[in-house]
Each structure stands twice: as C-alpha cells, then as structure tokens.
C-alpha cells in the first residue's frame, strides 16, 4: 500500500514501513567514505550554486537565506549556535561555498 508524502517532503511516493523500500536505507551511517561524483553532476551543482548566489544579490544575503532555511526546517538546532546570527550566516555561506567550488 502506498501513501502520499506529507507537505514539504519529496513528491515521490514511498511505501509504508514494513513494505520493503525504506527511504534512506542506502545511506551508510557507520563510516565516512569519500563522495565521488561524475563530472556532469559536479558541473550542475556548481551551476546551481552560482545561480543561487547570484539570485540573492550578495554573499551576506545568500548566507542569511541558508541560515533561515536551516532553522525554519529544524528550529531546535538554533539553540546550538551561540554566535551572532550574521556571523553564523556568513560561516554557513563560506563553508558551503568552499564545498561546492
């Protein structure tokens, strides 16, 4: 039996627990292996990142957008960050930028 995902979840359908397919079951949580991607995927990720950054108007605005999205999705995490919001937003931005580029 299939059910539709809740609002905000991927649009695809997933089987209920016990039905076989478990979303994320293919993720290895016991070791950290190097992520290897095909070059076209890397190019697409870089292009998406550049489009996102350009659409925000500034690095500060992009960092703030990332910060807001993170804490709107998981508000309980906000208590773990004691650094001022603007500083933390720029740290997110710098970390993601160095990861993507």
MOZIPE-V217683 format. One record per residue. N is the residue number from 0. PHI is phi in degrees with one decimal (999 if undefined). Layout:
{{N/PHI} {N/PHI}}
//
This chain:
{{0/999} {1/-107.1} {2/-132.8} {3/-75.6} {4/-72.8} {5/-69.6} {6/-54.3} {7/92.0} {8/-89.9} {9/-54.7} {10/-72.0} {11/-67.7} {12/-91.2} {13/-131.7} {14/-74.9} {15/-67.9} {16/-55.8} {17/88.6} {18/-92.5} {19/120.5} {20/-80.8} {21/-121.9} {22/-59.3} {23/87.2} {24/-65.9} {25/-85.2} {26/-87.6} {27/-84.8} {28/-101.7} {29/-101.9} {30/-149.6} {31/-111.7} {32/-107.0} {33/-64.1} {34/-82.8} {35/-118.4} {36/-120.2} {37/-69.7} {38/-60.3} {39/-67.3} {40/-70.6} {41/-61.1} {42/-61.6} {43/-66.5} {44/-63.8} {45/-63.2} {46/-63.4} {47/-63.6} {48/-62.4} {49/-63.2} {50/-64.6} {51/-59.1} {52/-61.0} {53/-64.4} {54/-72.6} {55/-86.0} {56/94.5} {57/-157.3} {58/-63.6} {59/-63.5} {60/-65.5} {61/-64.9} {62/-61.8} {63/-64.2} {64/-63.2} {65/-65.2} {66/-57.8} {67/-61.1} {68/-63.1} {69/-61.7} {70/-82.2} {71/-72.8} {72/-76.6} {73/-143.4} {74/-59.8} {75/-65.4} {76/-72.0} {77/-59.8} {78/-65.2} {79/-78.2} {80/-110.2} {81/-98.5} {82/-68.0} {83/-52.4} {84/-53.3} {85/-62.9} {86/-67.5} {87/-65.5} {88/-60.5} {89/-68.0} {90/-65.8} {91/-58.5} {92/-60.9} {93/-63.1} {94/-64.8} {95/-67.4} {96/-62.1} {97/-68.7} {98/-71.3} {99/-78.8} {100/-96.7}}
//
